Amino acid sequence: MKTVILTAIAAVVTLTSVTAEARRNCPGGQGYWDVEVRNVRVCDTETQTYTETKRHCGYQGTIWLGHLWNQPDFPLPMTRYVTGSSVLDESKSCPGSQYKHETGTYWYTKPDGFKTIDWYKYTGSIGLTSNQLKTSTHTRTVETNCRTEQKVTRVYRCGHQP
């Protein structure tokens, strides 16, 4: 007798929880389970390790301040020390110099006493200071044997079963 009562209570609790779940997800609590079939792309993958050699070029030098159209409130230095770099294929050679430019703004006072800003520009070529070949190891994932497969999923749909 106790078993029958416990079974009945368990059934009521299960039914209530399923109905409560359906009510949360669907207006009016109506819904059904359906099967959804989708085409998906599936590939086998393989990880490959490879090495790559690149030429690293380093540059250093001085660039020069260009013409200023207005007198700055604080003097700007005539030169700037800069560095640069580039990475090339190993078969190429480093150029002997690299062109650099830097721009920015400076404050100046206009004849009417108001302060405003203008642009400055430093330009020049800097010399080659280092030329090195560097080898690095990398990994990549390659997809092979790609195909379309059907994926079957059970989904809960709201409403009445068609």
C-alpha positions as CSV (number, residue, x, y, z in Angstrom):
1,M,0.0,0.0,0.0
2,K,2.8,2.4,0.9
3,T,4.5,1.5,-2.4
4,V,1.4,2.4,-4.4
5,I,1.0,5.8,-2.6
6,L,4.7,6.6,-3.1
7,T,4.5,5.7,-6.8
8,A,1.4,7.9,-7.2
9,I,3.2,10.8,-5.4
10,A,6.3,10.4,-7.6
11,A,4.1,10.4,-10.7
12,V,2.3,13.6,-9.7
13,V,5.6,15.3,-8.9
14,T,7.1,14.2,-12.2
15,L,4.1,15.3,-14.1
16,T,4.0,18.6,-12.3
17,S,7.7,19.3,-12.9
18,V,7.4,18.5,-16.6
19,T,4.3,20.7,-16.9
20,A,6.1,23.5,-15.0
21,E,9.1,23.2,-17.3
22,A,6.8,23.3,-20.3
23,R,4.9,26.4,-18.9
24,R,8.2,28.2,-18.5
25,N,9.3,27.6,-22.0
26,C,6.0,27.7,-23.9
27,P,3.0,30.0,-23.7
28,G,0.1,27.9,-22.4
29,G,2.4,25.1,-21.4
30,Q,1.8,23.2,-24.6
31,G,4.7,21.5,-26.4
32,Y,6.1,18.3,-27.8
33,W,9.4,16.6,-28.6
34,D,10.5,16.6,-32.2
35,V,13.6,15.4,-34.1
36,E,15.6,18.0,-36.0
37,V,18.0,16.9,-38.8
38,R,20.8,19.2,-39.9
39,N,23.6,18.9,-42.4
40,V,27.0,19.6,-40.7
41,R,30.5,19.8,-42.1
42,V,32.9,17.3,-40.5
43,C,36.6,17.1,-41.1
44,D,39.5,15.0,-39.8
45,T,42.2,17.2,-38.3
46,E,45.9,16.8,-38.2
47,T,48.4,18.9,-36.4
48,Q,51.6,19.8,-38.3
49,T,54.8,21.3,-37.0
50,Y,57.0,23.3,-39.3
51,T,59.9,25.7,-39.1
52,E,60.2,29.2,-40.6
53,T,63.3,31.3,-41.1
54,K,62.9,35.1,-41.4
55,R,65.4,37.9,-41.8
56,H,65.2,40.5,-39.0
57,C,66.6,44.0,-39.9
58,G,67.2,46.6,-37.2
59,Y,67.7,50.3,-37.7
60,Q,68.8,53.3,-35.5
61,G,69.5,56.9,-36.2
62,T,68.5,60.5,-36.1
63,I,65.6,62.3,-37.8
64,W,65.3,66.0,-38.2
65,L,62.6,68.5,-37.4
66,G,60.9,70.0,-40.5
67,H,59.7,73.6,-41.0
68,L,57.5,75.1,-38.3
69,W,54.9,77.6,-39.5
70,N,54.5,79.1,-36.1
71,Q,56.9,79.7,-33.1
72,P,56.2,77.1,-30.4
73,D,55.6,78.2,-26.9
74,F,58.3,75.7,-25.8
75,P,61.2,74.9,-28.1
76,L,61.2,71.6,-29.9
77,P,64.5,69.7,-30.3
78,M,66.0,69.9,-33.8
79,T,66.6,66.1,-33.9
80,R,65.1,62.9,-32.5
81,Y,66.7,59.5,-32.0
82,V,64.6,56.7,-33.3
83,T,64.7,53.0,-34.0
84,G,63.0,50.8,-36.5
85,S,62.8,47.2,-37.6
86,S,61.4,45.0,-40.4
87,V,61.0,41.3,-41.0
88,L,61.6,39.9,-44.4
89,D,61.8,36.5,-46.2
90,E,65.1,34.8,-45.6
91,S,66.0,35.1,-49.3
92,K,65.8,38.9,-49.3
93,S,68.4,41.3,-48.0
94,C,68.0,44.2,-45.6
95,P,68.0,47.6,-47.2
96,G,70.8,49.8,-46.0
97,S,68.4,52.4,-44.5
98,Q,64.8,52.9,-43.5
99,Y,62.8,56.1,-43.9
100,K,61.1,57.3,-40.7
101,H,58.7,60.1,-39.9
102,E,56.9,61.2,-36.7
103,T,54.3,63.8,-36.4
104,G,52.7,65.5,-33.5
105,T,51.2,68.8,-32.2
106,Y,52.7,71.7,-30.4
107,W,51.2,74.8,-28.7
108,Y,51.9,78.3,-29.9
109,T,50.5,81.8,-29.1
110,K,48.8,83.7,-31.9
111,P,49.4,87.5,-32.3
112,D,46.0,88.2,-30.6
113,G,47.3,86.3,-27.5
114,F,45.2,83.2,-27.8
115,K,46.9,79.8,-27.6
116,T,46.3,77.1,-30.3
117,I,48.0,74.1,-31.8
118,D,49.9,73.3,-35.0
119,W,51.6,70.2,-36.4
120,Y,55.3,69.3,-36.4
121,K,57.0,66.6,-38.4
122,Y,60.4,64.9,-38.0
123,T,61.7,63.0,-41.1
124,G,64.8,61.2,-42.2
125,S,66.6,58.0,-43.0
126,I,68.1,55.8,-40.3
127,G,70.9,53.3,-40.9
128,L,70.9,49.5,-40.7
129,T,72.4,48.3,-37.4
130,S,71.5,44.6,-37.3
131,N,70.8,41.8,-39.8
132,Q,69.9,38.4,-38.4
133,L,68.3,35.2,-39.6
134,K,65.9,33.8,-37.0
135,T,64.3,30.4,-37.2
136,S,61.1,29.7,-35.3
137,T,58.9,26.5,-34.9
138,H,55.2,26.7,-35.4
139,T,52.2,24.3,-35.4
140,R,49.1,24.5,-37.5
141,T,46.0,22.4,-37.8
142,V,45.1,21.0,-41.2
143,E,41.6,19.8,-42.1
144,T,41.4,16.7,-44.4
145,N,38.7,14.3,-45.6
146,C,36.0,16.9,-45.2
147,R,32.4,15.7,-45.7
148,T,28.8,16.5,-44.9
149,E,27.1,14.4,-42.3
150,Q,23.6,14.6,-40.8
151,K,23.2,15.5,-37.1
152,V,20.0,14.4,-35.4
153,T,18.9,16.3,-32.3
154,R,15.8,16.1,-30.1
155,V,14.3,19.5,-29.6
156,Y,11.3,20.6,-27.6
157,R,8.8,22.7,-29.6
158,C,6.0,24.8,-28.3
159,G,2.4,24.3,-29.5
160,H,0.6,21.2,-30.7
161,Q,2.2,18.5,-32.7
162,P,1.4,19.0,-36.4
